[in-house]
Amino acid sequence: MTGSESVLNTVGEGPEESGGARAGQTLEGAGLDLKVDVPHPARMYDYFLGGKDNFPADRKTAEQVIGVFPNSRIVVRQNRTFMTRTTRYLAAEAGVRQFLDIGTGIPTSPNLHEVAQSVVPEARIVYTDNDPIVLAHARALLASTPQGRTAYIDADLRDTQRILTAAELHETLDLTRPVALSLIAIFHFIPDGDDPYGIMRHLVDLLPSGSYVSLTHLTADFDPAMREVERAYLASGVPMHLRTRAQVERFFEGLDLVEPGLQVVHRWRPELTDPAETAQDPDGGAGPDPAARAKAIPASELTDAQVSIYGAVGYKP
């Protein structure tokens, strides 16, 4: 039995059925240390989106980040919408039927497999993350259509050998056929000392010709206050390394950028956005929930400085 299977037999609740504290207690009872006293990027991301699977340490650091960069919720929301747009493009227009998502995070509907399988029911998706609370909610990620399939690998992005040799990967995806590799908002947590470009090359080398890579990365190119965000993460013990446009472009070496190339994410094919994903609440988005307000802002009204995260899709010829 794999580690993910053993936890899934212990924790049966999806995110709609269990709050963060309950999931944490259950996992600790199963012998896994959530380290709830230390902020974690996946749980902070969940907090920015208005989720409930986070703990006081996550919320404290997230609020510190919001204090130095008030647009933080907008960044996260636009990053999420970029993921759904690129997935929709890859499934509907590029004809991709297989997806490998590394750095999955806590499930938030629509998840990648929900978007892909809404276009192509037979799509196959492998999720990868290393946070126990993500693993606790893996049932939501494994809820595939009957025609398709999903799987989950418990692994760190830096452990490419573990990812690329995992039975879950090879049993779910046919690596002789095109795969879409999704690396959304993860490489800015990888410092230069961990050889992020080497990690990227190792992953891309696995992909057959005709595959795609979608990637997003935080930047301080448009607002120097993002450096304060970087410092807030680092002060809390969370690695953070913002990169310039040229440094982000380097992740796509050997790949052909799909039009419109590397963009601040809200400018990448905004016409592909599903209106339901940005629909305003009945109060018009002006209520007390800051996550709802961030969701309700039309992308056309946002500036590059407010969004401050690059994104692109690359094609492997």
ABEGO torsion letter per residue (X at the ends): XBAAAAAAAABABBAAABBAAAAAAAAAAAGBBAGAABBBAAAAAAAAAGBABBBAAAAAAAAAAAAABAAAAAAAAAAAAAAAAAAAAAAAAAGBABBBBBGAEBBBOBBAAAAAAAABAABBBBBBBABAAAAAAAAAAABBBAABBBBBBBBBAABAAAAAABAAAAAABBAABBBBBBBBGAAAABBAAAGAAAAAAAAAAABBBGBBBBBBBBBAAABAAAAAAAAAAAAAGBBBBBBBAAAAAAAABGBBBBOAEBBBAAABGAAABBAAAABBBAAGGABABAAAAAAABBAAABBAAAAGBBBBBBBBX
